[in-house]
Amino acid sequence: MKKNWKKFWKLGSEEFNTQFFNVTKDGELTVKEGNYIYNLPQLVRKYGTSLEILFPFILEHRLSDLIEYFNAYMKIYGYRGKFFYHYPMKVNQNKEVVMPLLSEGAHLEVTSENELWIVKKLWEGEKFHSKIRVLCNGPKTEAYLKLVVELKAKGLNIIPIAEDEGELEQLIKMKGDIGIRVDLDIKADSRWDKKIDRFGIPERRILSLGKIRNLKVLHYHMGSQISTQKSLLDGVKRGFDIYKELVKTHPNLDTLDIGGGMGVPYEKKKFYTAKIMANKIVKLLKKLADKEGIRHPNLAVEWGQYVVAPSQVTIYKVIAEKPIHKGNAKSWYVIDGSFMNDLIDTWAIHQKWHVAPINNAAGGELKRVWLAGSSCDSDDKYTAGGSYILLPKLKDSTDQYVMIFDTGAYQDALASHHCLLSSPAKLIAQDGVVKIARKRETSEMVGRLFGWSNGDGK
Ligand SMILES: Cc1ncc(COP(=O)(O)O)c(C=O)c1O
């Protein structure tokens, strides 16, 4: 029987966020944007590897669907609060990511002075509506607070969130709305070690703080890549418990911000969906608020990697093969890039990825392999958690390219230059047009980062 290669490589599936991906009968992977088709091996032949490709239309789809789910369920259940999506900029601060999200209706969440500076730049360039809400998390340095005050005075809708009681003392004196972050006393099903949380104010303290004059938002963030529906809903329940107490003495408080954490099916295994969660969260909050007889809170979410991760892929060429004598895989495929540099979460948090070939993907023999990065570091590898990846057997006649899916979240800002390897080039594919967003780094460019500005040793 003929193999269904599309299914085999987990392409064309909405559940796995690969609905725009397909494979031709010649075994080449493609991405479809409406009537436009991007042929990935063709792009690689033109632009070389290592290569990142960002598809802003995927971002736009994900965000507009998400906003629609929440608004639709709010309507269905007669929920009278509003929904606010806040894009956490830390997930990917690149202009080509932030701009499409803003145009789809995202509000923002920032974590540092420098992220807030981007808001200032956008506003000065008249690309930012002053109604867009900006939540300011993260420890507030003097310079960060100064910028908050400056932008508030200019009429922007900036809401600083107090991370601790010291910050609260400062924020309480500020003009305009503020928020506080509570450290919920429950553990989320996520990789994040939360035995001791250094973020936020503990539940019992928050309830004994007394009146906070300008309190508008109650915020919590339980962790990233939360793996169960139950855990997300437990957070909402617990957050609401604090909210309902605070609202008794703070009539201005009207927003519950449930932070980030919505997961991505990186491994292309069964996972809960945003549609299901939007339904359950709205239904739950309505029930809880009605039971207490209080106004339905506005609901803010800061789901970052859920929106961004699937919009980018990273492609490498296999440059060498080495046998593995003891292990679940038969060979190393050495790639012309680095997990430690370009996809650092592979090393830092043992992130699992979906990997597929972009050519020779519809026939021929497959091999159990592990991937090795080009740095000298023995940790620069991807072994699918010690299991193996299936990829085509290498042929003398053709180069083999491999693609890592869902690389849009966090990896760019975390990227590094171990062994002074170059970062991948980045393309943006939108409306049938492919543009270079970032050239592949030359030796000169990398050298400059380390102070070798003229190549003359000075
Ligand atoms: C306060 C806050 N909000 C939102 C996020 C985004 O989380 P995620 O990308 O997992 O949705 C983070 C991530 O660390 C965070 O610290």
The ligand as a MOL file (V3000), in Angstrom:
LIG
                    3D

  0  0  0     0  0            999 V3000
M  V30 BEGIN CTAB
M  V30 COUNTS 16 16 0 0 0
M  V30 BEGIN ATOM
M  V30 1 C 4.4020 37.1900 33.1380 0
M  V30 2 C 4.4190 36.3510 31.9140 0
M  V30 3 N 3.3810 36.4220 31.0590 0
M  V30 4 C 3.3620 35.6760 29.9340 0
M  V30 5 C 4.3820 34.8230 29.6060 0
M  V30 6 C 4.2890 34.0220 28.3420 0
M  V30 7 O 4.2000 32.6680 28.5930 0
M  V30 8 P 3.8700 31.6390 27.4240 0
M  V30 9 O 4.7200 32.0100 26.2550 0
M  V30 10 O 4.2160 30.3290 27.9720 0
M  V30 11 O 2.4100 31.7710 27.1260 0
M  V30 12 C 5.4850 34.7110 30.4720 0
M  V30 13 C 6.5880 33.7940 30.1660 0
M  V30 14 O 7.5170 33.5760 30.8500 0
M  V30 15 C 5.5030 35.4950 31.6630 0
M  V30 16 O 6.5380 35.4500 32.5100 0
M  V30 END ATOM
M  V30 BEGIN BOND
M  V30 1 1 1 2
M  V30 2 1 2 3
M  V30 3 2 2 15
M  V30 4 2 3 4
M  V30 5 1 4 5
M  V30 6 1 5 6
M  V30 7 2 5 12
M  V30 8 1 6 7
M  V30 9 1 7 8
M  V30 10 2 8 9
M  V30 11 1 8 10
M  V30 12 1 8 11
M  V30 13 1 12 13
M  V30 14 1 12 15
M  V30 15 2 13 14
M  V30 16 1 15 16
M  V30 END BOND
M  V30 END CTAB
M  END
